[in-house]
Amino acid sequence: MKQFVSVNDVKNVTQLVQDALDSKANPFGEKKIGQNKTLGLLFFNPSLRTRLSTQKAAKNLGMSVMSMDLNTHGWRLEFEDGAIMNSDKAEHIKEGAAVISQYCDIIGVRTFPSLTDQEKDYQETILSQFIKHASVPVISLESATRHPLQSLTDLITIKEHQKTNRPKIVLSWAPHPKALPQAVANSFSEWMIAADMDLTITHPKGYELSPDFIKNTPIEYDQKKAFEGADFIYTKNWSSFNDYGKIIQPKSNWMITAEKMAWTHEAYFMHCLPVRRNVVVADEVLDSEKSLTIKQANNRTYAAQAVLKNILK
């Protein structure tokens, strides 16, 4: 594996999931693979699980880790080629990525979309420029359009709990007071399709995702109908793709409740966290025995460890 920014970088998804499960069973079994190697983690946006789990994964493999919040501790970067840098940008990505590559053997980058410029966001301006100008492998710690480490984690968690070879998985939109990216939903769809899962997406009209990510996945606007027979309910909010970055209208009745989970086939509840209690999901669901959210968060370490291990090899 030369980089990790989407499922398309993975030759064998099943094997990568197994690598993660092997790492979970024996976290320090390959402690020497990262000896004398350095992972650099660059954050343009806040992070809890991604930052800590990736640091832990690297240390499990014997790597050293450097982490930097670029918005607060670095020079403002210019990403446009040919820019006349006479304003507030002090360093160009060409030099920035080249210099960081001399300090690190792998670079992780986390950045969010603007949610105002769809074309620029979906071109992955920041991540793609790091890939272009870095001389070492780059992994996505979430980008404008995808969150591959989270989606790998989700697949690992499903594999641990599925009771049939092809469980029914429902990706359900849920309300949120802020406009959120489509990255988690996009990426989850890609990975479930790659793993040949029985995926259905349900959301109010107007919250359709990009066809490039969901392909031929069935869309059901009736949440109750979508939940029927489901084995896993994966819940996430996202803003409109077509009316880009907008919250079209409040839909508080889409919150996940125990009553709605009763429509399913005793489904597990999943969410990437952080989650707004009693807005996205009711306490009774989040705190139930069927909630996998904390187990998902734990699996973030082993997803990152599998990716790092494959790149180091």
Secondary structure, DSSP 8 states (H G I E B T S, - for coil): ---BSSGGG-S-HHHHHHHHHHHHHSTTTTTTTTTT-EEEEEESS--SHHHHHHHHHHHHTT-EEEEEEHHHHS--EE-STT----SS--EEHHHHHHHHHHH-SEEEEE----SS-HHHHHTTHHHHHHHHH-SS-EEESS-SS--HHHHHHHHHHHHHH-SSSS-EEEEEE---SS---SHHHHHHHHHHHHTT-EEEEE--TT----HHHHTT--EES-HHHHHTT-SEEEEE----TTTTT---S--GGGSB-HHHHTTSSS-EEE--S---BTTTB-HHHHTSTTB-HHHHHHHHHHHHHHHHHHHH-
